[in-house]
Amino acid sequence: QYYPREEMIKQKILALAHPARMAARDMFDLHHLVIYSSMRSYPHVDPAMLKESIDKLNGISFATFKAEVIPFLPSDLIPFFGANENFHHMKDDLLLALRKLK
């Protein structure tokens, strides 16, 4: 089944906001969907869910990211995404993009 990019972004935001999840992989996927693609339009997301996803994103540490994401990346991507500085750039870029949805 095919989902438009905007719908995938919305689903990843909702997954990140889910109270029982702390998924750094959702952060990684959402970053790629938002940052590495040209957005023609942004999805409407309930403000409470958006706030929850931003709060959750702020709580994801580099250690969690390394444990949940890095082991599943192709070996050529590990040096870049496994660097603390690049993790923080990715997180900051995504936070900025999510705040624009408000």
N, C-alpha and C positions, 0 to 999 in steps of 0.2 A: 504494500500500500504506500502511496506517495503522499507526503505532507508538504505543503508549501513551507518555505523557510520561516515565515512569520509564525506559523503554527508550531513548528519545531522549537523555536525560541520560546514561545509561550509555555510549551510543555516542559522545557528545561528549567524555566524560571519557577514554575509550579513544583517541579520535582525538588529543586533546591530549597524551596520554602517549606516543604513537607516536614512536619515536626519530628517524625521518626527517622529522618534521613540526615546524614552529614556526609554527603557524597562529593568528594573532590573531583570525581569524574564528571559530575554534572557541571561543575565550574569549568573544567577543561573543555567539554563539549560546547557549552554555552559561549565561552570565549571564542572558539573557532567559528561558531555560527554568527556571532555578532561582529567580531573584529575582522575576520578574514573574508568577509563577503560584503558586497555593496548592498546596503539596505535601501529598498525603495520605500518601504513603509515599516513602521514598528507596530507590533501587536498591542492591543489594549490588554493590560493586566490589572486586575483588582489592586488598588493601592496598598491594601493590607498585605496581600501576597507579595507584592513587590518589595515592601519594607522588610518582610520576613526573609525574603531571599537575600536582600542586601545585608541584613544582620547575620544571616548564616554564612554568607560569603566572607564577611569580616572575621568570622570565627575559624575559618579554615587555615590551618598552619602549614608551613612548608613541610614539616615532618609528616603530617597527614597526607599531603599531596604526594610526597615521595613514596609513602606506603601504598596509597590507593591508585596512583596513576602511573608512575614511572615503570613499575614492573611489566606493564602491559603495552608500553610504547615500543615501536621498532628501534633497534639499536642505534640507528643513525640520528634519532631524535632525542635520545637520552641525555647526551652532553648539554644540549640547549635547555630542555625543559627540566633537567635535573639540577640546574644552577639556581641557587637561592635568589640571586638578583633578578633573573628572568621570571621566576615565579612571582615575585613582588610586582614586576612590571605588568605581567599578565593580569594579576589580581586587581591592580590599580586601574588598568585600562577597562576591565570589565565593570568595576564599580562605577567608573565615570559613565560608561555606556548605559548602565542600568538606571543611574540617577537621571539620565535624559528622558527616560520613559515616564517619569512622574508628571 
